[in-house]
Amino acid sequence: MDGRTGNLSLELPSVCDVAIVGAGAAGLATAVFTRRLTPARSVLLLESANKPGAKILISGGGRCNVSNAVIADTDFWGGRKTIVRQILRAFPVRDTVAFFRELGIPLHEEADGKLFPDSNRARDVLDGLLREAARTGSGLVSGCRVLDVTRETGGFRVSTSRGALLATAVVLATGGCSLPKTGSDGAGLGIAERLGHTTVATTPGLAPLILLNDDGLHQELSGVSHDVELTLWVNGVADIRLTGALLWTHFGVSGPVVLNASRHWARAVLEGQKVALTANFCPGRRFEDIDARLTALAIERPKASVQAALSTELPASVAAALLSRLPIESDPVSQALAHLSRDRRRRLAHALSEWTLPVSATRGYNHAEVTAGGIALGEIDPSTMESRVCPGLFVVGEALDVDGRIGGFNFQWAWASAFVAARGIDSRESGASRES
């Protein structure tokens, strides 16, 4: 293995102790931790792409948001939070920071607790993982697509595009379906199903949303970013509220709060629910608060126009665009807010607190950063990441029904689940050695 580029010329061996399917973040980390804990066991990474780690390289705008300063089970969705909590606690953020420092990749904290490499280069994160995998003695066969995994006496038969091998244990680190150009195409979920696992139907997660072009609002505001509070309504009831930056685009909306909301919208649609998404342009304030604020502004600035007054609360371009689409029945540029009738002021307050975003779809897996859904978390032992239905099979990372919000949480899940799996493999192998 070339620890700098990840290029590889290994031939596929006929046997190994631990075969790891996928050499992304979770797969590489599993290889490193396993070899550190169980150096006597051979570990082989099988990667379908010619070069591993493509998803690492494009993450965080090419900077790789490695983790977050504060991680909790409440930052994740999908499987049971008690299971997620147990796995995260096994390898907390301080261990992640120490691990990357050992690899020569110190991290620093930015806004919202995001942890990035000091070099601000995702390439350094990938190269560090590859170097450590090579140093600890893991093998890597790239350009080798795993077609299936079947049970054999004493282990598994791993069928690949370059032949087959026998392995005592197999780790599925195949990712989900997001960003398929990086190699995550959902094939690992099919392998798990054939080995007896249940999979939770998948949808894109952390994906931009496409809006219907009813009035051209998103196109007019394309490129403008500001804070909002989004509410997802399911069957007429507020299901979840999220706050953060929204970015208007030529196709609809993006930005952190939209990416976080996307999985909830997609899951509700998948379940056949009646779904709506609204934006509160004054996050943290309800209708009554906004109405009171407009009343106060009218008193504070009696000669200010509706648009000028509203521009003190919102970006001027957003204020102008919204007012041009409201039935105020007068020119908001010339009419003073103080002269706005009570009924019209309240209509404005309602629009600001609950503006409908006509979502038609997410931008799909090609633009999704993670996958929601996957292998059922309850079928995995959280103390080892070993399958409860197929002993000797371990599952890590995005292949599981766990997805975190934006901000480094999904990478932390990769590192934590990889560590727990390595510990589980060590325990299993140690137990087998004692029995023999």
Buried (B, 14 or more C-beta within 10 A) or exposed (E): BBBEEBEBEEEBBEEBBBBBBBBBBBBBBBBBBBBBBBEEBBBBBBBBBEBBBBBBBBBBEEBBBBBBBEBEBEBBBBBBBEBBBBBBEBBBBEBBBEBBEEBEBEBEBBEBBBBBBEBBBBBBBBBBBBBBBBBBBBBBBBBBBBEBBEBEEEBBBBBBEBEBBBBBBBBBBBBBBBBBEBBBBBBBBEBBEEBEBEBBEBBBBBBBBBBEBEEEBBBBBEEBBBBBBBBBBBEEEEBBEBBBBBBBBEBBBBBBBBBBBBBBBBBBBEEEBEBBBBBBBBBEBBBEEBBEBBBEBBEEBEEBBBBBBBBEBBBEBBBBBBBBBBEBEEEBEEBBBBEBEEEBBBBBBBBBBBBEBBBEBBBBBEBBBBBBBBBBBEBBBBEBBBBBEBEBBBBBBBBBBBBBBBBBBBBBBBBBBBBBBBBBBBBBBEEEEEEE
